[in-house]
Amino acid sequence: MKRKDKHFFKKGVVDMPVLLIAVIITLTTVMISIVFSNTISVWLESAFHYLSSKLGIAFIWFSILVIVFCLYVAFSKYGSIRMGEDADRPQYSNISWFSMIFAAGMGIGLVFWSVAEPLQHFLTPPKSEPYTSEAIIESLKYTFFHWGIHPWILYLSVALPMGYSQFRKKKPMLVSSTFGPFLDNSPLKTPISKGIDAFTIVLVLIGAATSFGLGSIQISNGLEYLFDFSAGKETPVLIIFIFAVLFIISSSAGIDKGMKRLSNANTVIFFLVLIFVLFTGPTLSLIKTTTESIGAYIHELIPMSFFMDAGGAVANHTGENWIENWTIFYWAWWITWTPFVGSFIAQISKGRTLREFVLAVLSIPALLSFIWFGVLGGTALHTEMANPGTLTVNGAVDTNTSVFMMLSTLPLSKIISLLVMASLTIFFLTSADAGVQVVSVMVSFGKDTTNKGIKILWGIILALLAIMFVVAGGLSAVQSLSFIFSFPYMIIICFMLAGFYKQLKKGENN
């Protein structure tokens, strides 16, 4: 049952040390980035390239080790253990469960990159020549790589320990709860636990704010592309402000049913757009290229997972540090989403066995992503292949408008584009609502809460962080901050997994 807390500062309602640390870090980051936006954007980009060149290999190895660990848990004797009591059974049907997992894990990024990433790989493929049939398969293969198993395995790295800790061990829904095997007898338990939970809250807000910021930029460009509407460079900030007000009102009012209906509506929009593009685009070619690209992805999954471009061949071929700008960035970005998505999918998976949980999360969402990118991205690739320059601007991909440019080549383009913008809007609201709900629980000692003051506070901070991303450089700021914050959290996840395994080995005796 939710706690109906009326007093924001009441003892026992809010974990004040955790709240204060998280608020200070986030607001300081926002103020410095906005006030010194030009300097910060240059510094962030330099920091990203320096750190990724020095530490990027850690992300590659981390993702590999997590894959091995999760598959071991699934196929070992531990796979039959339930997240909950032995008699517990799932509270959601499989269809509802899959829908919620997919919606939480992908969000705005699925729309933002649907056409942009395949097109960019097509123009500058890592190994093949641009504008060739080989480049089509290669571009989809690497898009599948970045949006396939790896993001979901990273989500599992947090979801498994948190779900096990919460439902099997009856601990609060806090990341620090998973550190029990290491901290229970430590005199430093309290300060370390507070620091872990505070840093987790910061990362959840940054992860949600990246989508908030990128979504505002794409909606802004969509309005300008479709209706020639623009308020200048301030349009994305204005969009964030308007949506933040709507979100804060709805969140503080507690209209959960409204948000659930929006999420269901978004699922319908997703499949409507998918089916429309499939049957109005080059249908047979899309089916063939998607099928072949999935096969190429499966065949080369292990080599791609270990690929570091050690000899610099891909960098020379593409003219950029490809591995840093794409794979390492994505792994870092997904890690910023792990505490948010991981805790959410753990919450909705009570009663599932560890084997069922791992295999379902790795397979179904990844397959849906393949189909989505194969259809929308594949349509863009075939269009650009047939008529070079149709979807590019001065030989480059406009990331923010590419999906609308692709839709403009199809019938009923305005209607479908409006549906896409509606989907972005819904993702905007529901992602923010879910993110604020997660951090509100984390700052309330891991217990569900209806405290309006907390939700309003986090809603304002989330909006400010999104504005910071827009002002500080958009996608480049997302790349930089994702890496800077995700590296230390990767170390936290290692301890979470070690503690989880330690409890499994003890035979669940305590």
Order of alpha helices (4+ residues) and beta strands (2+ residues): alpha-alpha-alpha-alpha-alpha-alpha-alpha-alpha-alpha-alpha-alpha-alpha-alpha-alpha-alpha-alpha-alpha-alpha-alpha-alpha-alpha
